[in-house]
C-alpha cells in the first residue's frame, strides 16, 4: 500500500471532497448544451430534407401531361385561313427556379371561322424552326427540306411525323394555347416534361 503524501512539515495536505454526482449546475449546463445540439441538428436536417422532398415529389404545377395555357394573341389579330407565326412567352420552370417572361417557342395559328388551329413551329425531325413557304400553301423546314401541308401533314423530307398539333381555345376574344414541346426524331408523338 502506498504511503500518504506529506508536505515538508510532515502533515498530509487536506483533500477536496469529490461528489459522486456532478453538481446541479454542471448537469443543467450539459442538458442545455444537449438541447441546443439537438435543435441545431434538426434545423440542419430540415434544411437538407425539405428541398430534397420538393425536388423528388411529383409537382402539381406543369410537367408532362398537365395543361399549360398561354395567351398568345387576340382572335381579331388573325386573318381568316392565313397561317400566322406567333411567339409564346411565359414562365420557364425548372426544379429550383421560375424565370418570368421567357421566350418558350413559336407556333403557327390559322383562323377558321370562330375557331383556331395551332401547330408547333418546331420540326419533328431535329428541332429546326418550320417556316411558311413563299406561296403560303405549305410549310417547310429549311434545315433538311421537310415539307408539310397547311394542316401539318408531312408531305416530303426526313420528318418522322406530321407537325405537332396543339390544343387551342378562345376566351373572351383571346387565343390561348396549351403549349407543349415534343421529342424530336421519333415517329411517336411524346411530350417532353
NORQUI-V575785 format. One record per residue. RES is the residue in three letters. SS is DSSP state (~ for helix, > for strand, _ for the rest). PHI is phi in whole degrees, 0 to 359 (* if undefined). Layout:
BEGIN
res/ss/phi
RES/SS/PHI
RES/SS/PHI
END
This chain:
BEGIN
res/ss/phi
UNK/_/*
UNK/_/278
UNK/_/285
UNK/_/295
UNK/_/290
UNK/_/229
UNK/_/270
UNK/_/297
UNK/_/274
UNK/_/83
UNK/_/250
UNK/_/288
UNK/_/292
UNK/_/292
UNK/_/254
UNK/_/281
UNK/_/285
UNK/_/254
UNK/_/287
UNK/_/290
UNK/_/248
UNK/_/295
UNK/_/294
UNK/~/297
UNK/~/297
UNK/~/296
UNK/~/296
UNK/~/295
UNK/~/292
UNK/~/295
UNK/~/296
UNK/~/296
UNK/~/297
UNK/~/297
UNK/~/296
UNK/~/297
UNK/~/295
UNK/~/295
UNK/~/296
UNK/~/297
UNK/~/296
UNK/~/294
UNK/~/296
UNK/~/296
UNK/~/297
UNK/~/298
UNK/~/295
UNK/~/266
UNK/~/288
UNK/~/300
UNK/~/297
UNK/~/295
UNK/~/294
UNK/~/299
UNK/~/288
UNK/~/273
UNK/_/286
UNK/_/296
UNK/_/276
UNK/_/270
UNK/_/246
UNK/_/84
UNK/_/91
UNK/_/299
UNK/_/92
UNK/_/278
UNK/_/290
UNK/_/227
UNK/>/284
UNK/>/235
UNK/>/281
UNK/>/247
UNK/>/188
UNK/>/266
UNK/~/301
UNK/~/295
UNK/~/280
UNK/_/264
UNK/_/262
UNK/>/309
UNK/_/74
UNK/_/252
UNK/_/297
UNK/>/225
UNK/>/281
UNK/>/229
UNK/>/278
UNK/>/250
UNK/>/242
UNK/>/192
UNK/>/278
UNK/>/260
UNK/>/243
UNK/_/230
UNK/_/298
UNK/_/239
UNK/_/226
UNK/>/236
UNK/>/252
UNK/>/281
UNK/>/51
UNK/>/258
UNK/>/286
UNK/>/268
UNK/>/159
UNK/>/220
UNK/>/222
UNK/>/252
UNK/>/250
UNK/>/227
UNK/>/275
UNK/>/225
UNK/_/69
UNK/_/269
UNK/>/260
UNK/>/220
UNK/>/252
UNK/>/228
UNK/>/231
UNK/>/295
UNK/_/271
UNK/>/266
UNK/_/292
UNK/_/294
UNK/_/287
UNK/_/224
UNK/_/90
UNK/_/291
UNK/>/273
UNK/>/276
UNK/>/247
UNK/>/269
UNK/_/298
UNK/_/300
UNK/_/282
UNK/_/60
UNK/_/248
UNK/>/196
UNK/>/257
UNK/>/214
UNK/>/255
UNK/_/289
UNK/_/286
UNK/_/226
UNK/_/61
UNK/_/288
UNK/>/233
UNK/>/227
UNK/>/288
UNK/_/296
UNK/_/276
UNK/_/97
UNK/_/288
UNK/>/290
UNK/>/247
UNK/>/202
UNK/_/97
UNK/_/275
UNK/_/301
UNK/_/284
UNK/_/203
UNK/_/294
UNK/_/299
UNK/_/277
UNK/>/283
UNK/>/235
UNK/>/283
UNK/>/233
UNK/>/217
UNK/>/248
UNK/>/235
UNK/_/51
UNK/_/83
UNK/>/254
UNK/>/270
UNK/>/240
UNK/>/238
UNK/>/279
UNK/_/283
UNK/_/219
UNK/_/244
UNK/>/236
UNK/_/295
UNK/_/260
UNK/_/82
UNK/_/233
UNK/_/286
UNK/_/277
UNK/_/274
UNK/_/239
UNK/>/288
UNK/_/268
UNK/_/283
END
